[in-house]
Amino acid sequence: MKKYTLKEVEKKFDIPLRKTLFLIKKGVINAVVEGSRIFVSDEEIEKYLKLDKKTKGKHHKSYLASLGPGLITGAADDDPSGTIAYTQVGAQFGLGLSWMALYLTPMMIAVQETSARIGIVTGKGLSGVIKKYYSKRLLVFLITLLVIANTVNIGADIGAMAAALELVTPINYFAGAILVTAAMIALQLKFSYQRYAQILKFLTLSLFAYVITGFIVRPDFTEVLRSLVIPKISFSPGYLAALVAVAGTTISPYLFFWQASEEVEECRDKKISAKAHPIIIGREIKEMRKDTTFGMIVANIVFLFIIITAAAVLHTSGVTTIETAQDAALALRPLAGEAAYYLFTIGILGVGLLAVPVLAGSSAYAISELAGFKEGFSRKYIEARGFYIIIIISMLVGFLLNFVGINPMRALYYTAILNGLISPIIMYFIFRIGRNEKIMGKFVSPKWVNLWGGIATILMGGAAIFLVLSFI
């Protein structure tokens, strides 16, 4: 009997390392731990390879469903309200804030990796960890701000999706808002976690509509590259407000809570507890890092292309104010053509279907852990009634915001600023937890993560203080 490391299995038998690890966790393949390495015998590999196609297919589908919390989180960052915020910034300042897409990327990776790491190592979401080790009163304050911001964001996203649907179908705004809200509630109530995760991953493809639109408008890529590398800084209140709003939209609290809890869901689905063998936890963290890094890079590429499109088409044509999804799409139509118009509109619909459940889900995870409710999409409604009721209420309140005289887009801009103000506070605790050996054991965050996390916290906190002082 010959034994192979996981990398040797990948090379010799063409089974991806992460898939082999997944099959070990599921008990499909038995492994032996020797020192700090995992070994699999040739007999176990042959036993797996001899399984019938149907059985192997089931395992493969289950494996695919385990991939992607980082990708889903990154895609949700470019939700319809974020798209409109980026479009407004591009229309108003041209490429003046495009550099943020580059410089925010390592900061996003640091904060999302730390959030995910906390979930994997502790087996709890951020709310549960802060509740256990820090002030419950502080947690109530942070969750209150989070839920307010998320609910307004949901309302703006539903409004943007209804407006986009009205542009490409005969369905009017009111009916469209009802349709998309009902569809998203049904999506979360009907499907199992595995199926739900697959649907969300499929919807991430809608992000490429923005990238394609960016090429269609034929920008000056030399100028794009220059603006990307060399930041332009202004201390005017308008510029600072836009900077804080973009930062608050890109590095947003709901993403922190969502990804930490999703990693807990993934581990629960794979039957990995926080007390699992350190080698298993270490492997999970390594794979999470790849997924998270890829997701954040994709998010910021899309962010960049939205600004490129707005700068090349709207800013150069003197259109400097965008308040709704309709404004953005309709402004593109005569200036950039039908293809750009339809791609931009379809992108809003696709990413909205992805992002709104993430927003509502992050509120539900945070409140459920605070209140002690059972939570998670891996549980059915009857098992986690409180969790799902929070999601339904969040969506219904968000829906109603579009019809009670509140301008969701205007509220959204201030919500993005609010996110920019509270993010540094939450990030302070995230990175403090991430480097705390009493909580994280040997899996404390690496130095480079703490470095970029510290830079992100200081810069976002500083920008928020400058903004407040400039208004005073």
Backbone torsions as a table, in degrees:
resi	resn	phi	psi	omega
1	MET	NA	126.9	179.9
2	LYS	-106.0	143.4	-179.7
3	LYS	-111.3	143.5	-179.1
4	TYR	-125.6	145.4	169.2
5	THR	-74.2	168.1	-179.5
6	LEU	-63.4	-36.1	178.1
7	LYS	-67.7	-36.5	177.6
8	GLU	-68.3	-36.0	175.5
9	VAL	-61.0	-43.9	179.9
10	GLU	-61.4	-43.7	-177.1
11	LYS	-72.3	-43.1	-173.7
12	LYS	-83.2	-38.8	-173.2
13	PHE	-110.7	1.4	177.3
14	ASP	58.8	37.9	174.0
15	ILE	-109.4	117.9	-178.1
16	PRO	-53.0	143.1	-177.3
17	LEU	-53.6	-46.0	-177.2
18	ARG	-66.5	-33.9	179.3
19	LYS	-68.3	-41.1	177.4
20	THR	-60.1	-44.3	178.5
21	LEU	-61.1	-41.2	178.1
22	PHE	-61.5	-45.0	-179.3
23	LEU	-65.6	-33.0	176.5
24	ILE	-66.8	-45.3	-179.4
25	LYS	-62.4	-35.3	-179.1
26	LYS	-79.3	-7.5	-179.6
27	GLY	82.5	9.2	179.1
28	VAL	-73.8	-37.2	177.9
29	ILE	-122.3	133.4	176.6
30	ASN	-90.4	140.8	-178.1
31	ALA	-130.0	166.0	178.8
32	VAL	-124.7	132.1	177.3
33	VAL	-99.9	122.1	177.7
34	GLU	-126.1	111.3	-176.6
35	GLY	66.2	-118.4	-179.0
36	SER	-110.0	19.9	-176.4
37	ARG	-128.0	152.5	177.6
38	ILE	-107.7	132.5	179.2
39	PHE	-122.5	145.9	176.2
40	VAL	-126.3	135.5	-178.5
41	SER	-81.1	158.4	177.9
42	ASP	-64.7	-29.0	178.3
43	GLU	-63.8	-41.4	179.7
44	GLU	-66.4	-40.2	178.8
45	ILE	-64.8	-44.9	-179.9
46	GLU	-63.9	-37.9	178.1
47	LYS	-61.5	-41.6	178.4
48	TYR	-67.2	-44.4	-177.4
49	LEU	-65.8	-23.1	-179.6
50	LYS	-85.6	-5.7	177.7
51	LEU	-62.2	151.0	179.7
52	ASP	-68.3	159.1	-174.7
53	LYS	-59.1	-37.8	-177.7
54	LYS	-63.3	-45.6	-179.8
55	THR	-65.9	-44.3	178.8
56	LYS	-64.8	-34.2	178.2
57	GLY	-63.8	-40.0	178.3
58	LYS	-63.3	-43.5	178.6
59	HIS	-64.3	-37.2	-178.6
60	HIS	-67.9	-41.6	177.8
61	LYS	-63.0	-41.6	178.6
62	SER	-63.7	-37.7	177.9
63	TYR	-65.1	-45.4	-180.0
64	LEU	-61.3	-36.0	-179.9
65	ALA	-67.0	-19.8	-178.7
66	SER	-82.9	-7.7	-176.8
67	LEU	-93.9	142.3	163.6
68	GLY	113.1	8.8	176.0
69	PRO	-57.0	-38.4	179.5
70	GLY	-66.8	-41.7	178.8
71	LEU	-64.9	-45.3	179.7
72	ILE	-62.2	-42.1	179.2
73	THR	-62.2	-44.6	179.4
74	GLY	-63.0	-42.0	179.9
75	ALA	-65.9	-39.8	180.0
76	ALA	-64.2	-23.1	178.9
77	ASP	-64.5	-26.1	179.5
78	ASP	-98.6	46.6	-178.7
79	ASP	-69.1	168.9	-176.8
80	PRO	-54.7	-39.9	179.4
81	SER	-67.0	-38.1	175.0
82	GLY	-64.8	-39.8	177.6
83	THR	-58.4	-42.9	-179.1
84	ILE	-70.2	-37.6	177.2
85	ALA	-62.7	-44.9	179.0
86	TYR	-65.7	-38.2	178.8
87	THR	-64.3	-42.8	178.1
88	GLN	-61.1	-42.6	179.7
89	VAL	-64.4	-42.3	178.4
90	GLY	-65.9	-38.6	179.2
91	ALA	-68.4	-39.9	-175.5
92	GLN	-79.9	-42.9	-173.1
93	PHE	-113.0	4.0	-177.1
94	GLY	64.3	-131.6	178.8
95	LEU	-89.0	11.3	-173.4
96	GLY	-60.3	-25.4	179.1
97	LEU	-115.3	12.1	-179.0
98	SER	-64.4	-27.8	180.0
99	TRP	-58.3	-23.9	-179.1
100	MET	-64.7	-28.9	178.7
101	ALA	-61.4	-34.6	179.6
102	LEU	-80.1	-50.1	-171.4
103	TYR	-76.9	-22.2	177.3
104	LEU	-80.6	-17.0	-174.5
105	THR	-59.2	-55.0	179.4
106	PRO	-63.5	-28.8	178.0
107	MET	-68.9	-42.4	177.1
108	MET	-61.9	-44.7	180.0
109	ILE	-59.2	-43.4	-178.5
110	ALA	-62.2	-47.8	-175.8
111	VAL	-72.0	-38.1	-179.7
112	GLN	-73.4	-36.2	176.7
113	GLU	-64.3	-41.7	-179.7
114	THR	-65.3	-41.2	176.9
115	SER	-60.0	-46.8	-179.9
116	ALA	-65.4	-41.4	179.5
117	ARG	-59.4	-42.2	178.7
118	ILE	-60.2	-43.2	179.1
119	GLY	-62.7	-44.7	-178.0
120	ILE	-65.7	-45.6	-172.8
121	VAL	-76.2	-40.0	-175.7
122	THR	-92.2	-20.7	-175.3
123	GLY	74.1	14.9	179.2
124	LYS	-130.5	155.2	172.2
125	GLY	-76.9	175.6	-178.4
126	LEU	-58.8	-41.5	-179.0
127	SER	-60.1	-43.4	-179.6
128	GLY	-65.4	-38.5	-178.9
129	VAL	-71.7	-45.2	178.9
130	ILE	-63.3	-39.1	178.6
131	LYS	-61.9	-39.1	-176.1
132	LYS	-75.9	-40.2	-170.6
133	TYR	-107.8	-12.6	-177.2
134	TYR	-130.4	-161.0	-173.7
135	SER	-78.1	128.0	176.1
136	LYS	-69.4	-34.3	179.0
137	ARG	-63.8	-42.3	176.9
138	LEU	-61.7	-42.4	-179.4
139	LEU	-61.6	-41.5	178.4
140	VAL	-60.4	-43.4	179.0
141	PHE	-61.7	-47.5	-177.7
142	LEU	-65.8	-41.5	-179.4
143	ILE	-68.1	-36.0	177.1
144	THR	-59.7	-47.1	177.5
145	LEU	-63.6	-41.1	179.5
146	LEU	-59.8	-47.8	-176.4
147	VAL	-66.5	-40.4	177.5
148	ILE	-60.7	-49.4	-179.1
149	ALA	-62.3	-43.8	-179.4
150	ASN	-63.0	-42.3	-176.8
151	THR	-66.3	-42.8	175.9
152	VAL	-62.8	-39.9	178.2
153	ASN	-62.4	-42.4	177.5
154	ILE	-60.3	-45.8	179.1
155	GLY	-59.1	-44.9	179.2
156	ALA	-64.3	-39.6	179.9
157	ASP	-67.2	-43.1	178.1
158	ILE	-62.3	-42.1	177.9
159	GLY	-62.3	-42.1	179.4
160	ALA	-65.1	-40.3	179.8
161	MET	-67.2	-41.9	179.0
162	ALA	-63.3	-40.4	178.6
163	ALA	-65.6	-40.9	178.8
164	ALA	-65.0	-40.1	179.0
165	LEU	-64.3	-38.2	179.3
166	GLU	-65.6	-29.7	-178.9
167	LEU	-72.7	-29.7	-173.6
168	VAL	-114.7	-1.2	178.7
169	THR	-139.1	169.4	176.8
170	PRO	-77.0	-1.8	-176.5
171	ILE	-72.3	128.2	-179.2
172	ASN	-77.5	171.1	-172.0
173	TYR	-59.1	-48.4	-176.8
174	PHE	-62.6	-48.1	179.8
175	ALA	-64.2	-37.9	179.1
176	GLY	-64.0	-41.0	178.8
177	ALA	-63.5	-41.7	177.0
178	ILE	-63.0	-45.0	-176.5
179	LEU	-61.5	-50.7	-176.1
180	VAL	-68.9	-35.2	179.0
181	THR	-66.2	-46.7	179.8
182	ALA	-63.2	-40.7	-179.1
183	ALA	-62.7	-42.0	-177.7
184	MET	-72.3	-35.7	175.5
185	ILE	-65.2	-44.8	179.5
186	ALA	-61.9	-39.2	-179.6
187	LEU	-56.3	-42.9	-176.0
188	GLN	-81.7	-26.5	179.8
189	LEU	-83.9	-30.8	-170.9
190	LYS	-84.5	-42.7	-168.2
191	PHE	-94.1	150.9	173.2
192	SER	-68.2	165.5	-178.7
193	TYR	-58.7	-43.9	-178.3
194	GLN	-60.2	-45.9	-178.9
195	ARG	-68.4	-39.8	179.6
196	TYR	-61.9	-44.3	179.3
197	ALA	-62.4	-38.5	178.2
198	GLN	-63.6	-41.6	178.9
199	ILE	-62.3	-44.0	179.9
200	LEU	-62.5	-41.4	-180.0
201	LYS	-65.2	-38.1	177.5
202	PHE	-62.7	-39.5	-178.4
203	LEU	-67.5	-19.6	177.8
204	THR	-62.9	-20.3	178.4
205	LEU	-62.5	-24.9	-178.9
206	SER	-64.8	-19.0	178.3
207	LEU	-60.4	-32.1	-175.8
208	PHE	-67.3	-15.0	175.0
209	ALA	-59.3	-37.8	-179.4
210	TYR	-70.8	-37.6	179.2
211	VAL	-65.9	-44.8	179.3
212	ILE	-62.2	-41.2	178.1
213	THR	-59.7	-39.9	179.5
214	GLY	-60.3	-34.6	177.5
215	PHE	-78.4	-33.9	-179.1
216	ILE	-61.1	-37.5	-175.7
217	VAL	-78.5	-4.7	174.8
218	ARG	50.9	67.4	178.3
219	PRO	-75.9	170.4	173.7
220	ASP	-84.8	98.6	-173.6
221	PHE	-69.4	-21.5	174.1
222	THR	-65.0	-43.9	178.0
223	GLU	-68.0	-36.7	177.4
224	VAL	-60.5	-46.7	-179.6
225	LEU	-62.4	-41.6	179.8
226	ARG	-63.2	-46.1	-178.4
227	SER	-68.9	-27.0	-179.2
228	LEU	-71.2	-39.1	-174.3
229	VAL	-86.8	-37.5	-175.4
230	ILE	-105.6	104.4	-178.6
231	PRO	-66.2	143.6	171.9
232	LYS	-109.6	119.7	-174.7
233	ILE	-113.6	135.9	174.5
234	SER	-135.1	147.0	180.0
235	PHE	-106.5	20.0	175.5
236	SER	-71.8	147.8	-179.3
237	PRO	-55.1	-39.7	-179.4
238	GLY	-63.9	-42.8	-179.5
239	TYR	-68.4	-43.4	179.7
240	LEU	-63.4	-39.8	178.0
241	ALA	-62.9	-42.5	178.5
242	ALA	-64.8	-40.8	-179.6
243	LEU	-63.6	-46.2	179.3
244	VAL	-66.3	-38.4	179.3
245	ALA	-64.6	-43.4	178.6
246	VAL	-64.6	-45.0	178.5
247	ALA	-61.9	-42.1	179.9
248	GLY	-69.0	-28.9	176.3
249	THR	-76.6	-35.0	-175.2
250	THR	-84.8	-50.0	176.6
251	ILE	-103.4	86.0	-167.3
252	SER	-110.5	138.2	-175.7
253	PRO	-55.3	-35.5	-176.7
254	TYR	-63.8	-28.2	178.0
255	LEU	-69.6	-34.3	179.1
256	PHE	-62.7	-51.1	-177.1
257	PHE	-66.4	-40.2	-178.5
258	TRP	-61.9	-52.0	-173.0
259	GLN	-68.1	-38.7	177.5
260	ALA	-58.1	-45.4	-178.5
261	SER	-71.1	-34.0	177.9
262	GLU	-66.4	-35.9	176.9
263	GLU	-65.8	-36.3	175.3
264	VAL	-62.9	-42.8	177.8
265	GLU	-60.3	-45.1	-179.5
266	GLU	-61.0	-45.4	-179.8
267	CYS	-65.0	-38.4	177.6
268	ARG	-63.6	-41.5	179.9
269	ASP	-66.1	-34.8	-179.4
270	LYS	-87.2	0.5	-179.0
271	LYS	64.9	39.3	176.5
272	ILE	-108.7	120.7	177.3
273	SER	-97.2	167.7	178.3
274	ALA	-65.7	-15.0	179.4
275	LYS	-96.4	10.8	179.8
276	ALA	-62.4	165.6	179.9
277	HIS	-56.1	137.1	-179.2
278	PRO	-52.7	-32.0	179.3
279	ILE	-65.0	-41.4	179.1
280	ILE	-63.9	-46.0	178.8
281	ILE	-61.7	-43.1	179.7
282	GLY	-60.9	-43.5	177.8
283	ARG	-62.8	-40.6	-179.1
284	GLU	-62.7	-40.6	179.2
285	ILE	-65.4	-41.1	179.0
286	LYS	-62.2	-43.4	-179.9
287	GLU	-69.7	-36.8	176.3
288	MET	-60.4	-40.0	-178.9
289	ARG	-61.7	-43.7	178.4
290	LYS	-60.6	-47.2	-178.0
291	ASP	-63.0	-45.6	-178.3
292	THR	-66.8	-43.5	179.5
293	THR	-60.0	-45.4	179.2
294	PHE	-62.0	-45.0	-178.9
295	GLY	-61.9	-42.0	-178.7
296	MET	-71.3	-35.8	177.0
297	ILE	-64.5	-44.7	177.7
298	VAL	-59.6	-44.6	-179.3
299	ALA	-57.4	-43.0	-175.8
300	ASN	-80.3	-26.1	172.1
301	ILE	-64.5	-43.9	178.5
302	VAL	-64.5	-44.6	176.4
303	PHE	-53.7	-46.4	-179.9
304	LEU	-61.7	-44.3	-176.5
305	PHE	-70.2	-29.1	174.9
306	ILE	-65.9	-43.7	177.7
307	ILE	-65.2	-40.5	178.4
308	ILE	-58.6	-46.5	-179.6
309	THR	-61.5	-47.8	-178.6
310	ALA	-65.0	-40.5	-178.9
311	ALA	-67.7	-43.4	-175.8
312	ALA	-71.6	-32.4	-174.4
313	VAL	-101.9	-51.3	-172.2
314	LEU	-84.6	-52.7	-176.4
315	HIS	-59.5	-44.4	-178.5
316	THR	-69.0	-19.5	179.5
317	SER	-97.2	3.8	177.8
318	GLY	85.3	7.1	176.7
319	VAL	-87.8	106.3	-174.3
320	THR	-114.4	-1.6	-179.2
321	THR	-125.7	119.6	177.1
322	ILE	-125.8	117.8	-177.4
323	GLU	-112.3	-20.1	-177.8
324	THR	-138.1	168.3	175.7
325	ALA	-62.9	-36.3	178.1
326	GLN	-62.8	-42.1	178.0
327	ASP	-56.3	-46.9	-176.0
328	ALA	-64.6	-49.8	-176.9
329	ALA	-67.6	-44.5	-177.8
330	LEU	-67.6	-32.5	177.4
331	ALA	-68.5	-32.3	179.3
332	LEU	-72.2	-31.8	-170.5
333	ARG	-58.1	-54.3	-178.5
334	PRO	-75.7	-22.8	-174.4
335	LEU	-93.1	-30.3	-176.2
336	ALA	-121.1	-6.9	175.6
337	GLY	100.7	170.6	-176.1
338	GLU	-64.8	-39.1	-176.6
339	ALA	-61.3	-46.5	179.6
340	ALA	-63.5	-40.0	179.7
341	TYR	-59.9	-50.6	-177.2
342	TYR	-70.1	-40.1	-179.9
343	LEU	-64.0	-43.4	179.7
344	PHE	-62.2	-43.0	-178.8
345	THR	-66.8	-44.0	179.4
346	ILE	-64.5	-37.5	177.4
347	GLY	-59.5	-42.0	178.9
348	ILE	-61.0	-43.4	-179.7
349	LEU	-66.1	-47.5	-176.4
350	GLY	-64.6	-48.1	-178.1
351	VAL	-70.4	-30.4	176.3
352	GLY	-62.5	-42.0	177.5
353	LEU	-62.3	-28.4	176.9
354	LEU	-81.2	-45.8	-168.4
355	ALA	-77.4	-38.3	-175.9
356	VAL	-61.6	-45.2	175.2
357	PRO	-60.4	-32.1	177.4
358	VAL	-67.4	-44.2	178.0
359	LEU	-60.6	-50.1	-179.8
360	ALA	-65.3	-38.7	179.8
361	GLY	-64.1	-39.1	-179.3
362	SER	-66.1	-38.3	175.6
363	SER	-63.3	-42.8	-178.3
364	ALA	-65.9	-42.1	177.3
365	TYR	-60.6	-47.4	-175.9
366	ALA	-62.9	-48.2	-178.2
367	ILE	-67.8	-40.7	-177.1
368	SER	-62.4	-43.3	179.2
369	GLU	-68.5	-35.4	177.0
370	LEU	-65.0	-43.7	-175.8
371	ALA	-86.1	-10.1	-179.3
372	GLY	83.1	19.4	176.9
373	PHE	-76.3	153.4	168.0
374	LYS	-71.4	137.5	-174.4
375	GLU	-136.9	162.3	172.4
376	GLY	123.0	142.9	178.0
377	PHE	-72.7	-13.8	176.5
378	SER	-75.2	-12.6	176.7
379	ARG	-99.9	147.8	178.0
380	LYS	-77.9	165.4	-177.7
381	TYR	-54.8	-42.7	-176.9
382	ILE	-65.3	-26.3	-178.4
383	GLU	-87.7	-25.8	-176.7
384	ALA	-135.8	56.1	-173.7
385	ARG	-58.6	-44.9	-178.6
386	GLY	-60.6	-42.0	179.4
387	PHE	-58.9	-48.8	-177.3
388	TYR	-72.1	-32.8	178.0
389	ILE	-64.5	-38.3	177.1
390	ILE	-61.4	-42.5	178.8
391	ILE	-61.6	-47.3	-178.5
392	ILE	-62.6	-45.2	-179.7
393	ILE	-63.3	-42.9	179.6
394	SER	-57.6	-43.9	-178.2
395	MET	-70.5	-39.9	-179.0
396	LEU	-68.3	-40.6	177.5
397	VAL	-65.1	-42.5	176.8
398	GLY	-59.6	-42.2	177.3
399	PHE	-59.6	-46.1	-176.4
400	LEU	-67.0	-27.1	179.8
401	LEU	-58.9	-24.7	-179.8
402	ASN	-77.2	-7.7	-173.4
403	PHE	-132.1	18.3	-179.1
404	VAL	-119.5	20.8	175.8
405	GLY	88.3	0.1	176.8
406	ILE	-91.6	132.6	176.0
407	ASN	-82.3	102.5	-175.3
408	PRO	-59.4	-34.4	-178.1
409	MET	-69.1	-40.3	177.4
410	ARG	-67.6	-42.7	177.4
411	ALA	-62.3	-34.8	-179.0
412	LEU	-62.9	-41.5	-178.6
413	TYR	-61.0	-42.9	178.7
414	TYR	-71.5	-29.4	175.4
415	THR	-66.2	-40.6	177.3
416	ALA	-61.3	-39.6	176.4
417	ILE	-65.7	-41.2	177.1
418	LEU	-59.7	-43.7	175.9
419	ASN	-58.5	-41.2	179.0
420	GLY	-64.7	-27.8	179.2
421	LEU	-80.7	-38.0	-176.1
422	ILE	-90.0	-21.1	-179.5
423	SER	-55.8	-46.5	-179.5
424	PRO	-59.3	-33.9	179.4
425	ILE	-65.7	-47.9	180.0
426	ILE	-66.5	-39.8	179.8
427	MET	-62.9	-36.0	177.4
428	TYR	-56.2	-46.2	-179.7
429	PHE	-71.8	-37.1	179.1
430	ILE	-59.4	-49.0	-177.5
431	PHE	-73.8	-28.5	174.8
432	ARG	-66.1	-42.8	176.6
433	ILE	-65.2	-43.8	-176.2
434	GLY	-59.7	-27.0	179.9
435	ARG	-106.5	9.3	180.0
436	ASN	-87.5	111.2	-176.7
437	GLU	-66.7	-28.1	179.3
438	LYS	-66.3	-30.0	179.9
439	ILE	-93.4	-44.4	-171.5
440	MET	-97.0	-10.3	-178.9
441	GLY	61.2	-133.9	-179.1
442	LYS	-78.3	-4.5	-175.6
443	PHE	-101.4	32.8	175.1
444	VAL	-61.8	155.6	-177.9
445	SER	-63.8	142.4	177.2
446	PRO	-66.8	164.2	-174.7
447	LYS	-61.1	-39.2	-176.9
448	TRP	-65.3	-34.2	177.7
449	VAL	-67.3	-44.9	178.6
450	ASN	-64.1	-35.6	179.5
451	LEU	-63.3	-53.5	-179.5
452	TRP	-66.9	-33.6	176.8
453	GLY	-64.9	-41.2	177.6
454	GLY	-64.6	-41.9	177.9
455	ILE	-61.2	-45.6	-179.4
456	ALA	-61.2	-45.2	-178.4
457	THR	-63.5	-44.6	-178.8
458	ILE	-66.8	-46.5	-178.0
459	LEU	-65.1	-45.1	179.7
460	MET	-67.5	-39.0	176.6
461	GLY	-65.2	-42.4	178.5
462	GLY	-63.2	-44.1	179.3
463	ALA	-62.6	-39.9	179.0
464	ALA	-63.8	-42.1	179.2
465	ILE	-65.1	-44.3	178.2
466	PHE	-58.8	-41.3	-179.5
467	LEU	-62.6	-47.9	180.0
468	VAL	-61.0	-44.3	-179.4
469	LEU	-65.1	-37.0	-179.3
470	SER	-65.2	-35.6	177.5
471	PHE	-72.8	-36.5	178.3
472	ILE	-65.1	NA	NA
